[in-house]
Amino acid sequence: MTAFLQFLQIVNEALYAREMMRLEALLMPANFSSVVGEFIIASLPKFCPTVVKNMYHNGHPDLLPAGRFPHNAAQHTHEGIEVKVSRYLKGWQGHNAEESWLMVFVFDSNRPADGVRGVKPRPFRFLKVIGAPLTLDDWKFAGRSAESRRTITASVAPTGYAKLEANWLYRSTITEGDNSSELAMTADEVDEVDEVDE
């Protein structure tokens, strides 16, 4: 996580020097979450040599046991860890209900619309990291309205949420309640936001 903070600082300082917007205010929310996620997936094996990035395009899960699969690539397996990165405290989604380990990195940062809404710039920060093995029963399929064009997804059910929260790996020293109004996902935002891993 520290490596991502350093990366973001380098990028934002370079953008600021050229009078450009910060990265988190420039990219659409789902794209920024994807950048955070890809950085974490690429970086975790440096600190935990027993896992490797899944090199299969759109393979599941994101991290595989080191040396277990040829060329560190698997289209689909229950072995390994799926990584989810979100600005929301709950309501995490994926394309499919999967039986595997899920690790969720929750962060807080500005969004592109903040400038128009009068929201002042604030530093990016990780709020928590939680992880646990989930079963198919820990997922539920999320519907969508007739007008919605977002991809049908599966959401972590309350049982999965409880497992994840019971196995926290990191919690910010700043309480999550500080931004509860900004971090709570409304029903309208569920239809608007498609923050699922590609």
TIDO-79671 format. One record per residue (C-alpha): residue in three letters; y, x, z. Coordinates in nm, 2 decimals, always signed. Layout:
BEGIN
r = ALA; py = Y; px = X; pz = Z .
...
This chain:
BEGIN
r = MET; py = +0.00; px = +0.00; pz = +0.00 .
r = THR; py = +0.23; px = +0.29; pz = +0.07 .
r = ALA; py = +0.16; px = +0.43; pz = -0.27 .
r = PHE; py = +0.28; px = +0.10; pz = -0.43 .
r = LEU; py = +0.59; px = +0.10; pz = -0.22 .
r = GLN; py = +0.67; px = +0.45; pz = -0.34 .
r = PHE; py = +0.60; px = +0.35; pz = -0.70 .
r = LEU; py = +0.83; px = +0.05; pz = -0.67 .
r = GLN; py = +1.10; px = +0.26; pz = -0.52 .
r = ILE; py = +1.08; px = +0.51; pz = -0.81 .
r = VAL; py = +1.09; px = +0.23; pz = -1.07 .
r = ASN; py = +1.37; px = +0.04; pz = -0.90 .
r = GLU; py = +1.59; px = +0.35; pz = -0.84 .
r = ALA; py = +1.56; px = +0.44; pz = -1.21 .
r = LEU; py = +1.65; px = +0.08; pz = -1.30 .
r = TYR; py = +1.94; px = +0.08; pz = -1.06 .
r = ALA; py = +2.07; px = +0.41; pz = -1.20 .
r = ARG; py = +2.10; px = +0.23; pz = -1.54 .
r = GLU; py = +2.25; px = -0.08; pz = -1.39 .
r = MET; py = +1.94; px = -0.29; pz = -1.46 .
r = MET; py = +1.76; px = -0.55; pz = -1.24 .
r = ARG; py = +1.50; px = -0.46; pz = -0.99 .
r = LEU; py = +1.14; px = -0.49; pz = -1.13 .
r = GLU; py = +1.06; px = -0.79; pz = -0.90 .
r = ALA; py = +1.37; px = -0.98; pz = -1.02 .
r = LEU; py = +1.30; px = -0.89; pz = -1.38 .
r = LEU; py = +0.93; px = -0.99; pz = -1.43 .
r = MET; py = +0.81; px = -1.35; pz = -1.41 .
r = PRO; py = +0.63; px = -1.40; pz = -1.07 .
r = ALA; py = +0.27; px = -1.40; pz = -1.21 .
r = ASN; py = +0.34; px = -1.09; pz = -1.41 .
r = PHE; py = +0.48; px = -0.91; pz = -1.11 .
r = SER; py = +0.18; px = -1.01; pz = -0.90 .
r = SER; py = -0.04; px = -0.87; pz = -1.18 .
r = VAL; py = +0.14; px = -0.54; pz = -1.16 .
r = VAL; py = +0.09; px = -0.52; pz = -0.79 .
r = GLY; py = -0.28; px = -0.62; pz = -0.82 .
r = GLU; py = -0.35; px = -0.37; pz = -1.10 .
r = PHE; py = -0.18; px = -0.09; pz = -0.90 .
r = ILE; py = -0.39; px = -0.17; pz = -0.59 .
r = ILE; py = -0.72; px = -0.20; pz = -0.79 .
r = ALA; py = -0.65; px = +0.14; pz = -0.95 .
r = SER; py = -0.55; px = +0.30; pz = -0.62 .
r = LEU; py = -0.81; px = +0.18; pz = -0.38 .
r = PRO; py = -1.09; px = +0.41; pz = -0.51 .
r = LYS; py = -0.87; px = +0.71; pz = -0.43 .
r = PHE; py = -0.88; px = +0.61; pz = -0.06 .
r = CYS; py = -1.23; px = +0.47; pz = -0.06 .
r = PRO; py = -1.46; px = +0.67; pz = -0.28 .
r = THR; py = -1.75; px = +0.43; pz = -0.24 .
r = VAL; py = -1.58; px = +0.18; pz = -0.48 .
r = VAL; py = -1.46; px = +0.22; pz = -0.84 .
r = LYS; py = -1.24; px = +0.00; pz = -1.06 .
r = ASN; py = -1.45; px = -0.23; pz = -1.28 .
r = MET; py = -1.39; px = -0.09; pz = -1.63 .
r = TYR; py = -1.53; px = -0.40; pz = -1.81 .
r = HIS; py = -1.24; px = -0.59; pz = -1.96 .
r = ASN; py = -1.18; px = -0.90; pz = -1.74 .
r = GLY; py = -1.50; px = -0.81; pz = -1.55 .
r = HIS; py = -1.58; px = -0.96; pz = -1.21 .
r = PRO; py = -1.53; px = -0.84; pz = -0.95 .
r = ASP; py = -1.24; px = -0.59; pz = -0.97 .
r = LEU; py = -1.40; px = -0.32; pz = -0.76 .
r = LEU; py = -1.77; px = -0.21; pz = -0.80 .
r = PRO; py = -1.99; px = +0.00; pz = -0.58 .
r = ALA; py = -1.95; px = +0.36; pz = -0.70 .
r = GLY; py = -2.24; px = +0.48; pz = -0.92 .
r = ARG; py = -2.41; px = +0.14; pz = -0.93 .
r = PHE; py = -2.33; px = +0.04; pz = -1.29 .
r = PRO; py = -2.33; px = +0.24; pz = -1.61 .
r = HIS; py = -1.97; px = +0.35; pz = -1.70 .
r = ASN; py = -1.85; px = +0.17; pz = -1.39 .
r = ALA; py = -1.85; px = -0.15; pz = -1.59 .
r = ALA; py = -2.00; px = -0.49; pz = -1.52 .
r = GLN; py = -1.92; px = -0.82; pz = -1.69 .
r = HIS; py = -2.02; px = -1.02; pz = -1.39 .
r = THR; py = -2.19; px = -0.94; pz = -1.06 .
r = HIS; py = -2.19; px = -1.05; pz = -0.70 .
r = GLU; py = -2.17; px = -0.68; pz = -0.59 .
r = GLY; py = -1.82; px = -0.55; pz = -0.52 .
r = ILE; py = -1.48; px = -0.68; pz = -0.42 .
r = GLU; py = -1.25; px = -0.92; pz = -0.61 .
r = VAL; py = -0.88; px = -0.85; pz = -0.54 .
r = LYS; py = -0.62; px = -1.12; pz = -0.52 .
r = VAL; py = -0.25; px = -1.05; pz = -0.48 .
r = SER; py = -0.02; px = -1.34; pz = -0.40 .
r = ARG; py = +0.32; px = -1.42; pz = -0.25 .
r = TYR; py = +0.17; px = -1.72; pz = -0.08 .
r = LEU; py = +0.01; px = -1.73; pz = +0.26 .
r = LYS; py = -0.27; px = -1.96; pz = +0.14 .
r = GLY; py = -0.37; px = -2.17; pz = -0.16 .
r = TRP; py = -0.51; px = -1.87; pz = -0.35 .
r = GLN; py = -0.67; px = -1.94; pz = -0.68 .
r = GLY; py = -0.91; px = -1.78; pz = -0.93 .
r = HIS; py = -1.05; px = -1.89; pz = -1.26 .
r = ASN; py = -1.39; px = -1.95; pz = -1.12 .
r = ALA; py = -1.56; px = -2.02; pz = -0.78 .
r = GLU; py = -1.74; px = -1.69; pz = -0.71 .
r = GLU; py = -1.99; px = -1.57; pz = -0.45 .
r = SER; py = -1.85; px = -1.23; pz = -0.36 .
r = TRP; py = -1.62; px = -1.04; pz = -0.14 .
r = LEU; py = -1.26; px = -1.14; pz = -0.18 .
r = MET; py = -0.97; px = -0.92; pz = -0.06 .
r = VAL; py = -0.62; px = -1.08; pz = -0.05 .
r = PHE; py = -0.30; px = -0.89; pz = -0.04 .
r = VAL; py = +0.00; px = -1.12; pz = +0.05 .
r = PHE; py = +0.35; px = -0.99; pz = -0.01 .
r = ASP; py = +0.71; px = -1.10; pz = +0.00 .
r = SER; py = +0.97; px = -1.01; pz = -0.26 .
r = ASN; py = +1.25; px = -1.16; pz = -0.47 .
r = ARG; py = +1.19; px = -1.36; pz = -0.78 .
r = PRO; py = +1.38; px = -1.38; pz = -1.11 .
r = ALA; py = +1.53; px = -1.72; pz = -1.01 .
r = ASP; py = +1.67; px = -1.59; pz = -0.68 .
r = GLY; py = +2.00; px = -1.47; pz = -0.83 .
r = VAL; py = +2.08; px = -1.81; pz = -0.97 .
r = ARG; py = +1.98; px = -1.97; pz = -0.64 .
r = GLY; py = +2.20; px = -1.74; pz = -0.44 .
r = VAL; py = +1.91; px = -1.57; pz = -0.26 .
r = LYS; py = +2.01; px = -1.21; pz = -0.16 .
r = PRO; py = +1.81; px = -0.91; pz = -0.26 .
r = ARG; py = +1.55; px = -0.81; pz = +0.00 .
r = PRO; py = +1.29; px = -0.53; pz = +0.01 .
r = PHE; py = +0.94; px = -0.58; pz = -0.11 .
r = ARG; py = +0.69; px = -0.59; pz = +0.17 .
r = PHE; py = +0.33; px = -0.65; pz = +0.23 .
r = LEU; py = +0.27; px = -0.93; pz = +0.49 .
r = LYS; py = -0.11; px = -0.91; pz = +0.53 .
r = VAL; py = -0.44; px = -0.80; pz = +0.39 .
r = ILE; py = -0.75; px = -1.00; pz = +0.46 .
r = GLY; py = -1.10; px = -0.99; pz = +0.32 .
r = ALA; py = -1.44; px = -1.15; pz = +0.36 .
r = PRO; py = -1.75; px = -1.24; pz = +0.17 .
r = LEU; py = -1.71; px = -1.59; pz = +0.03 .
r = THR; py = -1.99; px = -1.83; pz = -0.08 .
r = LEU; py = -1.96; px = -2.10; pz = -0.35 .
r = ASP; py = -1.90; px = -2.35; pz = -0.06 .
r = ASP; py = -1.58; px = -2.16; pz = +0.03 .
r = TRP; py = -1.41; px = -2.27; pz = -0.30 .
r = LYS; py = -1.30; px = -2.60; pz = -0.44 .
r = PHE; py = -1.19; px = -2.68; pz = -0.79 .
r = ALA; py = -0.82; px = -2.76; pz = -0.82 .
r = GLY; py = -0.73; px = -3.04; pz = -1.05 .
r = ARG; py = -0.41; px = -3.07; pz = -1.25 .
r = SER; py = -0.18; px = -3.34; pz = -1.36 .
r = ALA; py = -0.20; px = -3.49; pz = -1.71 .
r = GLU; py = +0.13; px = -3.31; pz = -1.80 .
r = SER; py = +0.03; px = -2.97; pz = -1.67 .
r = ARG; py = -0.07; px = -2.70; pz = -1.91 .
r = ARG; py = -0.19; px = -2.45; pz = -1.65 .
r = THR; py = -0.55; px = -2.33; pz = -1.65 .
r = ILE; py = -0.79; px = -2.53; pz = -1.43 .
r = THR; py = -0.87; px = -2.31; pz = -1.14 .
r = ALA; py = -1.08; px = -2.29; pz = -0.82 .
r = SER; py = -0.89; px = -2.26; pz = -0.49 .
r = VAL; py = -1.01; px = -2.10; pz = -0.16 .
r = ALA; py = -1.12; px = -2.39; pz = +0.06 .
r = PRO; py = -1.04; px = -2.41; pz = +0.44 .
r = THR; py = -1.37; px = -2.25; pz = +0.52 .
r = GLY; py = -1.30; px = -1.95; pz = +0.30 .
r = TYR; py = -0.95; px = -1.93; pz = +0.44 .
r = ALA; py = -1.09; px = -1.92; pz = +0.80 .
r = LYS; py = -1.33; px = -1.64; pz = +0.70 .
r = LEU; py = -1.06; px = -1.44; pz = +0.54 .
r = GLU; py = -0.81; px = -1.48; pz = +0.83 .
r = ALA; py = -1.08; px = -1.39; pz = +1.09 .
r = ASN; py = -1.13; px = -1.06; pz = +0.91 .
r = TRP; py = -0.78; px = -0.93; pz = +0.87 .
r = LEU; py = -0.72; px = -0.57; pz = +0.77 .
r = TYR; py = -0.35; px = -0.55; pz = +0.79 .
r = ARG; py = -0.07; px = -0.77; pz = +0.93 .
r = SER; py = +0.30; px = -0.69; pz = +0.90 .
r = THR; py = +0.49; px = -0.62; pz = +1.22 .
r = ILE; py = +0.75; px = -0.87; pz = +1.08 .
r = THR; py = +0.61; px = -1.22; pz = +1.16 .
r = GLU; py = +0.51; px = -1.43; pz = +0.87 .
r = GLY; py = +0.72; px = -1.72; pz = +1.01 .
r = ASP; py = +1.04; px = -1.53; pz = +0.91 .
r = ASN; py = +1.00; px = -1.65; pz = +0.55 .
r = SER; py = +0.78; px = -1.96; pz = +0.60 .
r = SER; py = +1.02; px = -2.17; pz = +0.39 .
r = GLU; py = +1.00; px = -1.93; pz = +0.10 .
r = LEU; py = +0.62; px = -1.86; pz = +0.13 .
r = ALA; py = +0.49; px = -2.21; pz = +0.16 .
r = MET; py = +0.35; px = -2.33; pz = -0.17 .
r = THR; py = +0.46; px = -2.68; pz = -0.25 .
r = ALA; py = +0.24; px = -2.92; pz = -0.46 .
r = ASP; py = +0.49; px = -2.89; pz = -0.74 .
r = GLU; py = +0.46; px = -2.51; pz = -0.74 .
r = VAL; py = +0.09; px = -2.53; pz = -0.76 .
r = ASP; py = +0.13; px = -2.70; pz = -1.10 .
r = GLU; py = +0.40; px = -2.46; pz = -1.21 .
r = VAL; py = +0.25; px = -2.13; pz = -1.10 .
r = ASP; py = -0.05; px = -1.97; pz = -1.26 .
r = GLU; py = -0.10; px = -1.66; pz = -1.05 .
r = VAL; py = -0.47; px = -1.62; pz = -1.12 .
r = ASP; py = -0.62; px = -1.29; pz = -1.20 .
r = GLU; py = -0.67; px = -1.23; pz = -1.57 .
